[in-house]
Amino acid sequence: MSEVHAARRARLRARCSSAGSVAALVSRPANVRYLAGSAPAQAVLLVGHSGGDVLVGHWDPAGDPAGPRPADDDGLRRVALEGDTDPAVTAVALAAEGGAEAVAVEEHHLTVARHRALAAGAPGLRLTDLDCAVERQRLVKDEDEIAALRVAAEITDRALGELLESILVGRTERHLALELERRLVDHGADGPAFPTSVATGSHSGLAGHRPSDRRVEEGDFLTVRLGARFRGYRCQIGRTFVIGTSPADWQIELYEVVFAAQRAAREALAPGTEYRAVDRAAREVLAAAGHGTALGPVTGHGVGLEIGEDPRLAPAAMGRLGPCVPVTVEPGVHLPGRGGVRIDDTLVVRSPADGGPELLTITTKELLAL
């Protein structure tokens, strides 16, 4: 992957040069990983330095996955720090020593105090805003990234499938969530992509529900949302089931509405489609069924090194989908006091000529009675 990372840094250098910036200081952890690969926590990356790109951080010989000793390769020099020195302050000092007149920094990631420390550390250096240049570069994934997402999805599907084969009645939401996360790791995940949510009964269908000590009961809706992290890349799946022999009429009706909304949004995924058009496809189905206010602020979002990347599939979102952009589609409806339904998938946008959107999370969306 070193050549891949070098190519990514070259693209950022070209963008900064065209904008008139001599160098860029990347501090957001996911962006550093995208451009440099494995790196210590809180490391920063200086791109466009006259002496080559520089990764600055605190390497921990006892257990840092980035390795015990810095090693240079493919034009990336590594500078190991000791004590409490801020890597970003060291990086801007290196830029100033190299003759840079300006450095673009990620103002959306830096605190005001840290930004002031950078200015004080190199008083002759002009700090400009890199804005979200790296995030925009990360939007379209290469095939290696998509391959990692596929593996993350396979692990997630496998963990969820195994849980559905076990006895669920009487077990708590918290216990089920912990078991799912253990299964993710057992099957090769680095860890969960985000905190696993298990919601039963009146909790079901709530976005972001934190598992409680409520126990699964006969007749409950059971909503599960989880994802694996593999080589840093994260996927997301959400499914809703019924506990017992058969679902009630209201549960079938609600499930069919959410399933139809999710299918409409999935079918809208194509290169050139407006972000808000995907969101609208789901909302129109829910509104026609009387649940127009039930959907949250977004129908879906991008995934990759983070959960919740761009793009946002939301009513006011500007922009159009491109090929090889992985997104979630995750509509849901919650009825207070009764429960609800969520159905989440991770897909990769593909053109119709390439078969349309590629579904990564393949666990059945049939309303199963467990």
Phi and psi in degrees as a GROMACS rama.xvg file:
@    title "Ramachandran Plot"
@    xaxis  label "Phi"
@    yaxis  label "Psi"
@TYPE xy
-61.4172  -37.9029  SER-2
-66.0383  -36.8696  GLU-3
-62.6235  -46.4589  VAL-4
-63.8538  -39.654  HIS-5
-62.2736  -39.7959  ALA-6
-66.4475  -37.5089  ALA-7
-64.9182  -41.5456  ARG-8
-65.6937  -36.3088  ARG-9
-62.7971  -38.5794  ALA-10
-64.01  -40.6961  ARG-11
-67.2933  -39.9489  LEU-12
-60.1871  -42.5408  ARG-13
-63.318  -40.1607  ALA-14
-65.8647  -42.8789  ARG-15
-66.1581  -39.4513  CYS-16
-63.3444  -40.6351  SER-17
-67.2283  -25.3731  SER-18
-89.628  -0.683038  ALA-19
86.7505  8.54968  GLY-20
-92.4309  137.143  SER-21
-76.7332  -41.555  VAL-22
-145.042  162.799  ALA-23
-128.611  137.569  ALA-24
-108.939  114.153  LEU-25
-102.834  121.538  VAL-26
-120.684  -20.5896  SER-27
-67.6905  125.413  ARG-28
-53.0688  -44.5734  PRO-29
-64.2974  -34.747  ALA-30
-70.4642  -38.3177  ASN-31
-62.4598  -44.2791  VAL-32
-63.6157  -40.0986  ARG-33
-60.5754  -37.9603  TYR-34
-92.7488  -22.694  LEU-35
-124.254  -11.5635  ALA-36
84.0699  -152.391  GLY-37
-60.3572  135.154  SER-38
-149.844  153.644  ALA-39
-63.0574  156.988  PRO-40
-58.9124  138.732  ALA-41
69.4834  9.65083  GLN-42
-67.5337  155.225  ALA-43
-126.102  159.282  VAL-44
-124.756  126.485  LEU-45
-102.217  114.244  LEU-46
-109.617  134.333  VAL-47
91.4245  10.4249  GLY-48
-66.9662  144.58  HIS-49
-59.8292  -26.2457  SER-50
-94.7792  11.7798  GLY-51
105.02  167.512  GLY-52
-68.0831  143.479  ASP-53
-131.843  129.265  VAL-54
-102.567  121.748  LEU-55
-117.926  128.174  VAL-56
-172.028  -177.52  GLY-57
-104.474  105.188  HIS-58
-83.8668  132.503  TRP-59
-103.751  107.722  ASP-60
-61.2517  -22.2487  PRO-61
-78.4599  -22.6499  ALA-62
-177.609  18.512  GLY-63
-77.1483  125.717  ASP-64
-61.8255  -15.6004  PRO-65
-76.2495  -8.54171  ALA-66
108.971  154.66  GLY-67
-74.8937  -27.9093  PRO-68
-133.451  133.682  ARG-69
-60.9832  140.427  PRO-70
-138.301  135.247  ALA-71
-88.1569  140.623  ASP-72
-160.737  149.968  ASP-73
50.6764  41.8807  ASP-74
78.559  4.69578  GLY-75
-105.333  111.036  LEU-76
-91.3982  140.848  ARG-77
-113.243  130.512  ARG-78
-117.089  118.109  VAL-79
-93.1543  133.075  ALA-80
-108.422  158.783  LEU-81
-124.12  160.982  GLU-82
69.9562  -148.991  GLY-83
-100.721  17.2836  ASP-84
-60.8906  133.12  THR-85
-76.146  121.036  ASP-86
-57.1623  -34.6018  PRO-87
-66.2847  -39.6382  ALA-88
-64.0155  -42.2496  VAL-89
-62.0925  -40.6028  THR-90
-64.9072  -44.4886  ALA-91
-68.3137  -31.6788  VAL-92
-64.821  -39.6185  ALA-93
-63.3154  -39.2742  LEU-94
-63.6697  -42.7506  ALA-95
-64.8867  -42.1062  ALA-96
-63.2998  -30.071  GLU-97
-81.9823  1.26934  GLY-98
94.108  8.26462  GLY-99
-67.9246  140.57  ALA-100
-96.554  -24.2606  GLU-101
-146.04  147.546  ALA-102
-133.144  129.291  VAL-103
-87.4194  127.529  ALA-104
-117.874  158.801  VAL-105
-83.8425  84.0069  GLU-106
-61.8471  -29.3028  GLU-107
-70.2527  -14.8449  HIS-108
-104.338  -29.3521  HIS-109
-78.3877  142.847  LEU-110
-75.4279  163.162  THR-111
-60.7679  -41.9271  VAL-112
-63.099  -40.1558  ALA-113
-71.1338  -36.8473  ARG-114
-61.8083  -41.7943  HIS-115
-64.0614  -38.0772  ARG-116
-64.6849  -36.6583  ALA-117
-65.1582  -43.9449  LEU-118
-63.7201  -39.438  ALA-119
-71.1522  -31.0161  ALA-120
-72.5763  -24.3744  GLY-121
-141.016  76.5505  ALA-122
-61.7534  -23.6673  PRO-123
-88.025  1.16496  GLY-124
-100.237  135.143  LEU-125
-90.7923  126.194  ARG-126
-98.6041  125.317  LEU-127
-116.744  176.8  THR-128
-99.2616  120.903  ASP-129
-74.1225  -15.9645  LEU-130
60.0006  -140.114  ASP-131
-108.582  40.5159  CYS-132
-60.09  -41.5426  ALA-133
-71.6825  -40.5039  VAL-134
-59.4275  -39.5173  GLU-135
-66.3837  -36.676  ARG-136
-66.966  -33.4575  GLN-137
-75.0751  -14.6071  ARG-138
-55.2725  -51.6069  LEU-139
-89.1677  127.166  VAL-140
-96.2605  144.466  LYS-141
-83.5169  174.482  ASP-142
-67.3692  -28.4975  GLU-143
-65.9157  -40.5085  ASP-144
-65.9161  -43.3689  GLU-145
-65.2597  -35.5727  ILE-146
-62.2735  -40.4074  ALA-147
-65.0707  -38.6024  ALA-148
-64.4871  -38.0367  LEU-149
-61.1689  -44.4741  ARG-150
-63.8894  -42.5344  VAL-151
-58.3376  -40.7562  ALA-152
-67.9711  -39.9439  ALA-153
-61.8267  -41.7758  GLU-154
-62.9265  -43.4542  ILE-155
-64.0451  -46.6349  THR-156
-59.0512  -41.4034  ASP-157
-65.7641  -44.3208  ARG-158
-63.1528  -42.8303  ALA-159
-66.8724  -41.5531  LEU-160
-60.576  -39.2043  GLY-161
-66.9472  -37.8828  GLU-162
-63.0373  -39.0997  LEU-163
-67.3761  -17.1663  LEU-164
-87.545  -3.80591  GLU-165
-98.6633  169.758  SER-166
-77.6304  128.053  ILE-167
-109.907  -32.8799  LEU-168
-60.2662  131.831  VAL-169
92.6857  -11.8526  GLY-170
-90.4192  150.789  ARG-171
-85.1673  157.777  THR-172
-55.9338  -43.5353  GLU-173
-63.2317  -43.1386  ARG-174
-64.1364  -42.1957  HIS-175
-65.1635  -40.0309  LEU-176
-63.5555  -42.6219  ALA-177
-64.6022  -39.6565  LEU-178
-64.4569  -41.2198  GLU-179
-61.1683  -44.0209  LEU-180
-65.6141  -35.5812  GLU-181
-65.5102  -41.1455  ARG-182
-64.7977  -36.8654  ARG-183
-57.3168  -47.6339  LEU-184
-66.9595  -40.5821  VAL-185
-58.3546  -31.2858  ASP-186
-94.825  9.85349  HIS-187
110.407  4.35137  GLY-188
-73.9615  150.104  ALA-189
-66.7857  -26.0597  ASP-190
160.723  -177.049  GLY-191
-70.7754  147.602  PRO-192
-72.8867  -25.2643  ALA-193
-164.225  166.495  PHE-194
-59.813  124.359  PRO-195
-66.8417  136.816  THR-196
-113.571  125.446  SER-197
-124.499  124.294  VAL-198
-132.464  132.137  ALA-199
-124.65  157.184  THR-200
56.8689  -128.372  GLY-201
-67.6651  -15.3744  SER-202
-80.716  -21.5064  HIS-203
-61.868  144.64  SER-204
86.5893  -7.81647  GLY-205
-77.7254  126.819  LEU-206
-70.136  131.658  ALA-207
71.0155  21.2315  GLY-208
-62.3014  134.013  HIS-209
-92.0449  124.943  ARG-210
-54.2946  138.468  PRO-211
-117.588  -169.999  SER-212
-91.4321  12.0442  ASP-213
-65.2928  137.714  ARG-214
-96.3605  148.304  ARG-215
-68.5849  132.827  VAL-216
-125.671  157.499  GLU-217
-58.1704  137.233  GLU-218
89.014  -7.31983  GLY-219
-71.1174  148.438  ASP-220
-77.3091  140.213  PHE-221
-123.082  116.075  LEU-222
-107.763  128.69  THR-223
-125.351  131.119  VAL-224
-132.294  123.248  ARG-225
-155.184  172.426  LEU-226
-167.643  151.71  GLY-227
-98.4162  153.376  ALA-228
-111.993  120.339  ARG-229
-130.87  120.442  PHE-230
52.2439  34.4145  ARG-231
91.1385  -15.2534  GLY-232
-95.2984  141.255  TYR-233
-123.007  138.531  ARG-234
-121.492  175.495  CYS-235
-146.639  136.484  GLN-236
-136.41  146.671  ILE-237
-139.733  134.033  GLY-238
-139.569  153.953  ARG-239
-125.905  134.129  THR-240
-129.487  168.398  PHE-241
-115.088  136.244  VAL-242
-93.1202  121.821  ILE-243
129.675  -170.062  GLY-244
-76.9914  -37.2958  THR-245
-156.236  148.561  SER-246
-76.0265  155.731  PRO-247
-76.2782  162.386  ALA-248
-57.7435  -42.3159  ASP-249
-66.266  -32.304  TRP-250
-69.3061  -41.0975  GLN-251
-62.5664  -45.9841  ILE-252
-61.4989  -46.2558  GLU-253
-65.7322  -41.0112  LEU-254
-62.3415  -43.4591  TYR-255
-63.3544  -34.7443  GLU-256
-66.4947  -48.1189  VAL-257
-65.8214  -39.3374  VAL-258
-61.8696  -41.0215  PHE-259
-64.925  -39.197  ALA-260
-65.6637  -41.1973  ALA-261
-66.456  -40.6891  GLN-262
-64.7491  -40.7486  ARG-263
-61.3875  -41.2877  ALA-264
-69.3352  -40.66  ALA-265
-61.3896  -42.2453  ARG-266
-68.6851  -19.7369  GLU-267
-81.6094  -10.7786  ALA-268
-72.5748  111.888  LEU-269
-160.546  148.606  ALA-270
-55.1244  134.115  PRO-271
94.0027  -13.4615  GLY-272
-74.0333  135.496  THR-273
-65.4282  143.403  GLU-274
-54.2116  -46.3201  TYR-275
-69.2393  -21.4898  ARG-276
-70.105  -34.9923  ALA-277
-65.5682  -44.5401  VAL-278
-60.9102  -43.9565  ASP-279
-63.2108  -35.2634  ARG-280
-58.8353  -40.6397  ALA-281
-74.4678  -42.946  ALA-282
-64.6629  -36.0229  ARG-283
-64.1579  -37.986  GLU-284
-65.7802  -44.91  VAL-285
-66.5755  -40.3028  LEU-286
-63.3193  -40.2901  ALA-287
-63.7436  -24.9011  ALA-288
-94.9415  5.32722  ALA-289
87.959  14.9084  GLY-290
-119.515  34.1223  HIS-291
-62.0983  -27.0373  GLY-292
-95.9758  2.04472  THR-293
-81.0155  -29.0928  ALA-294
-72.773  140.511  LEU-295
-71.5494  -164.806  GLY-296
-69.3937  -20.9202  PRO-297
-135.411  150.704  VAL-298
-90.4686  -20.8209  THR-299
-176.214  -178.566  GLY-300
-161.15  168.423  HIS-301
-74.2357  158.495  GLY-302
-136.485  159.771  VAL-303
171.555  -119.812  GLY-304
-70.8907  -13.1643  LEU-305
-134.386  155.713  GLU-306
-91.4001  129.128  ILE-307
94.0662  29.6523  GLY-308
-75.0988  173.852  GLU-309
-71.1504  150.917  ASP-310
-86.6554  163.781  PRO-311
-102.466  126.148  ARG-312
-92.8126  87.7491  LEU-313
-136.492  163.172  ALA-314
-57.7297  -36.883  PRO-315
-105.468  8.82505  ALA-316
-67.9908  135.007  ALA-317
-103.661  140.929  MET-318
126.252  169.252  GLY-319
-128.45  147.653  ARG-320
-68.1727  146.277  LEU-321
-118.629  165.581  GLY-322
-66.6425  151.989  PRO-323
67.1504  28.6638  CYS-324
-105.727  114.75  VAL-325
-83.2694  135.569  PRO-326
-140.402  162.542  VAL-327
-100.965  153.637  THR-328
-127.271  115.674  VAL-329
-145.68  61.0482  GLU-330
-73.2408  157.361  PRO-331
-159.153  158.117  GLY-332
-134.874  130.807  VAL-333
-120.429  127.376  HIS-334
-101.623  111.76  LEU-335
-52.8104  130.325  PRO-336
85.0309  -12.3253  GLY-337
-117.812  -41.6007  ARG-338
123.181  -168.913  GLY-339
-172.694  -168.84  GLY-340
-131.537  137.96  VAL-341
-134.16  139.152  ARG-342
-133.694  114.163  ILE-343
-119.296  137.108  ASP-344
-134.956  154.561  ASP-345
-108.479  128.35  THR-346
-133.641  160.275  LEU-347
-113.438  128.21  VAL-348
-67.741  125.933  VAL-349
-133.322  155.22  ARG-350
-73.6448  157.387  SER-351
-55.8301  -34.2224  PRO-352
-64.9183  -25.1043  ALA-353
-97.0537  12.9044  ASP-354
99.3387  3.10741  GLY-355
79.0799  -171.681  GLY-356
-57.5461  135.578  PRO-357
-91.4664  116.484  GLU-358
-83.0446  119.381  LEU-359
-91.0683  -37.143  LEU-360
-95.9538  111.303  THR-361
-111.015  5.52176  ILE-362
-54.4139  137.275  THR-363
-52.9142  144.122  THR-364
-102.926  11.8652  LYS-365
-67.4223  143.532  GLU-366
-76.0062  97.9239  LEU-367
-87.6513  143.74  LEU-368
-101.806  117.98  ALA-369
